[in-house]
Structure formats: structure tokens, C-alpha cells
Amino acid sequence: MRTKQTAFVITGLVMLSAGVLLAESWKLPAGMAVKDNGPRTYRFTVEYSTGSTKGDVMSRQRLTGEYTRGLPGNEAIWNHVTLEEAGGATGPYGPVKKQEFMEGLRYQNDFAATMKAGFFKGFPPEAVIDRNLVWDAGMIEMFGQTQFEHLQLNVPYSFLMNQTNAMPEVGTFENRNVVLEWIGKSERNGEPCALITYKAYFNSLDVNAGGVKLKGRSNYWGEIWVSLNTKQIEYSTLYEDVLGELKLPGQDSLQVINVFRAGTFTPVGQK
């Protein structure tokens, strides 16, 4: 009888220990800083499709750039930013245009700094999508790297609510409710990763740049793979759907347009 009781006790302790270990394995590491072991370069590609509310695509743009973080002094830099343009839904892209004004843009890797007036000194007023590239890279890092302590498995977390952001030389954008959710573990580039989703719907935007005015709403969402060893971003996606009223320079009438964009953010040399 004593042998059976001992066996039951041991079995219970083993099951309890296994349960504790299992519970701990489904918690994100707290207090973990991003590990920058030297520079790391990402390729960020975003494709824009502009069309009607009926799904007819009038034009497309593809913006690609290389973003390097982990430089001395916690600095980041942009290089090899190019723009390609095409007509319709299937037309071929035209010549690659290098965005010279963005070459070598170097700054302290601080998202708030990129939102200050004068940060994009030397950028043409109409270069809104180029500014977006910088802001979106900072957004992906902020969503993926700064909220581990607040994320629980399969529990949505409201990160930003009713926050209106002034975009210097561009306009304003309101984040109605940015929801982050840790939905599980995955693997990317040989790294164990936390898979985090983000989404924000019914955000208002008011753009006035280079003589172009656009008022409307934005829905955006995506996924982020964050290394559990280094907290580096191993891969991310970005999707946004904008519906709004557009007014072009020299035109009195408004036209309703739909802009959809899809982007990928991936370390150079990886898929």
C-alpha cells in the first residue's frame, strides 16, 4: 500500500512539474531587450494598387528599400530605395527609379523622432509613400518588440486607442484602436518566434501634401514573427485598405478612390 501511495505522489509531482513547465513555455519572456549583435539589414517592399470602389485598378506602384538597424549609437539607415510604376491591374512595371533623396537617410532609431517636423528635410512634398516606408518600419518594430509584458496567448490587447498623430508635411492619422495579439509560436530563419498579429480598423486620415488632398478611412493589419532568442523581427507583413475622397491639383471635383497596399519586411538573405 505504501509503495502505491509513493508512486501516486511521484506521479502527481511529475504531472504538476510538467504543468508548470508547460504554462511557463506559453509566456513571453519579460524584461527582454532587443539584442543587436551588429548591423542587420532588412528589405522592405510595399506594393500599392489604386482603383475605384468597384475593384477596377487604375495604377500600381512598387516601393522597395533596404533598412539597416543596429548601427553604432543605436542608429538606423536607409539605402537603395527604388520606385516602379505600372498602369492597370496587370501592366508591366516601368523603369526602376532610384529615390536619391532617401539614400543614406540616417537617424537615431527612435520612432517618435521620425514624427517630428523637419525630420524628412530634403524630401519632395509629394513623397508620401517614401515617408510611409520609414514610419511603417518603426511601427513594425514597435508593435513586435515593445509589448511582450502585456501580451498573453490568444488574448487581444488594445495598445493604442483614439490617438491622432500629426504627420509633418503630410497631414493627420487617427489610430482608432490598435489591437495586438500573440497567437502562438512559429519558426522563421531558424529562430523560434512569437507570432504576433496587429490590426486597426476605421481609422480616419486627412492628407494634404504636394497639392494632393485625401480624406478618408484606413483599415490596416498584419503579422510579425519575433525571435524569442534576440527579439529581432524575423519577418513581417503589412496590409492596408484606404477609401477616401481625392482632390488633385487644379481640379475642383472630388473623386472617390480605393488604395490597397501589401508589404513584406524580411532580413536580407532570408525568405
N, C-alpha and C positions, 0 to 999 in steps of 0.2 A: 504493500500500500504506500509506504514512504517513497519507494522508487517511482511509482506512478505520479505521486504528488510533486516530486522533484522534477520529473520530466515535464509535467504541466507548467510548473513555474518557469523552467528554462525556455520552453516553447513560447510562453507568454512574454518573457523578456525579449526573446528574439523578434517576435512579431511587433512588440512595442518599439524596439530599436529600429526595425525596418520601416515602421510607420513614420517615426520621427525623421529618419533619413529621407524618406520619400517626400515628406512635407517640406523639408529644407531644400530639396532639389527643385521645388517649384516656387522658390522665392528668388527674386533677382538680388544680386549682391549689393548690399548697402554700402555707401561711403566709398564707392569705387571711382577713381579718377580715370580719365582717358589716358591711355599710355601711348605717347608719341615717341617711338624709337627712331627719330629722324624723319625726314620729309616723306610724305605719302601722297601720290598723285591720283586723282580721280578724273574720269571722263564723264562729263555731264552733257547729255543730248536731249533736247526738247523739240518736238515737232508740233507746230501749230497748224490747225485747219480752220479757215474762216469760211462761213457759209450762211445760208438762210435758215429760218426756223423750220423749213421743210426738209432739211438734210442735204440740200444742194451745196456742194463745196465749190467755192469760187477761187480760193488760192490757198497755198500751203507755204510754210517756212520751216526750215530746219536749222536750229542753232546748236552748235557744238563747241565746248570749251574744255580745257584742262585746268583743274583746280588742285593746287598743292597746299597741304597743311603741314604742320609740324616743323616749320622753319624756325631758326633761332629767334628768340624773343616772342614765341607764340604767334608768329606771323603766317599769313597765307598769301598766295599769289595766283593770278590767272594768266594763262598763256594759250596761244593757238586757238583763239576764239574765231569761229567762222560762221557765216550765214549763207544758206542756199534758199532759193525761192522757186516756186513752181505754180503753174496755173491749173485750176480744176482739181478733181479728185485723183487723177492718175497721170497727169502730165509730168514729164521728166524734170528733174531739178536742173536749174541753170548753173552758171559758173560759181565756183566757191569764192565768196568774198570775205577776205580777212578783216576782222574788226580791229583795225590798228589802234584805235583809241582805247581799247581794253587790254592791249598787250602789256604785260608786266605790271598790271594793277596789283599793288602790294599793300597790305594793311594788317593791323593787329586783328587777330581772329576773334572779333567781338561783334556779335550780331547787331547790338544796339548802335555801334559806331557806324555801321553801314546805312543806318536810317537817319543820320544827321545831315543837315544841309551842307552842301559843299563836298560831300564825300565823292560824288561822281563828277568832280571837276574835269572838264575836257570831254565829257560825253555829249554827243549831239542831243538836243531836246527830245527828238523822236525815238531815241534808242531805249524804249521802254523794256523790250524783251531782253536786252542785254543787262539792264539793271535787275530784271527778274531772275536772271541766272545767278547773280550774287546773292540776292535775298533768298532764293529757293535753297541754295546750298546751305546757307546759315540756318534756314528753317528745318531742314532735314537733320542737321546736327543737333539743333536744339530739341526737337521732338524725340530724337533717338537716344541722346546722351545725357540729358539733364533731369529726367523724371523717374529713374529707376525706383527711388524710395516711395513713390506714390502709386506704382503700378502693381496690381495683383492679377493673377491669372484669370482671364476671361471676365474681368470687371472693368467696364468703361470708366474712364477718368476724364472729367472736364478740366482741361488745362487752362484755356483762355475763354472768357465769356464777355460778350458785348464790349470788345476792345477795338476802338477806332484808331488806326495807325496812319500818321501823316507820312506820305512817301514823297520826299523832297523832289521838286521839279516834275512830279508825276500826278499827284492827287491824294486821295484817301482810300483806305480799305478797312472795312469793319469785319473783324472775326466774331461772328455771332456766337459760336460755341465750338471750340476745337476739342474734339474727343480723341484721346489716346487709349489704346487697348493692347495689352500684352496677351497674345492669343496662343502662345506656345513656343517650343524650341525647334530649331532647324539647324542646318549646316550650310555654310557658304564659304568658298575659298579655303576649305579645310578647317574652318573655325566653327566651334559650337556657337550658335547665335540665339539671341532672343528675337522673336518675330513680333514687331510692334506695328499696329495699324494706326492711321490717323485719318480723321475726316472732319470737315467743317462745311455745313450747308447753309444756303440762304444768306450769304454774306453780301453786303452792299459795297459797291465800288463806284468811285467818281474820278475819272481820269481826264486830265487836261494837259496835254504835252505835245509840243511841236505843232500847235494849231488843231490837233485832233482831240475831240471831246467824246467821251463814252461814259454813259451812266447805266448801271445795271446791277445784276446779281451774279455771284460766283458760288459754285459748288466745287470743292476740291477734296481729294482723298489720295491715299497711297499706302505702301508698306515699307518697313525699314528692317533690315537684318543687322543686328548689332552684336559684335563679338562679345562673348561672355568672359573672354580672357583679357581683352585690351580695351573694350568699349569703343573700338573703331567701327565706323559704318562699313559693312561688307557689301551691301547692295541696297538700293532703294528705288522705288517707283514714285511717279508723280502724275496725277491726272487732275484736270480742271475743266469745267464747263462753264462758260460765261455767256449770259444772254443779256443784251443791252441795246440801248439806242445810241447810234453813232452819228456824229456830225463832223464832216470833213471840211478842211479849209476852203472857203469860197462857196460853200453850199449852205442854203438856208433850211433845206428839208432834212429831217432825220430819217435814218434807215435802221431797221431792227436787224441785228446780226447775231450769229451764234459762233463763238470761238471755242474750239475744243483743243486741248493740248495734252500730250503724253510724253513723259520723260523718264530716263533711266540714269542713275548715278552709280557708277561702278569703278572700283580700283583699276587703274591701267594695268593691263597684263592679265586681268581676270575676266570671267564671263558672268 
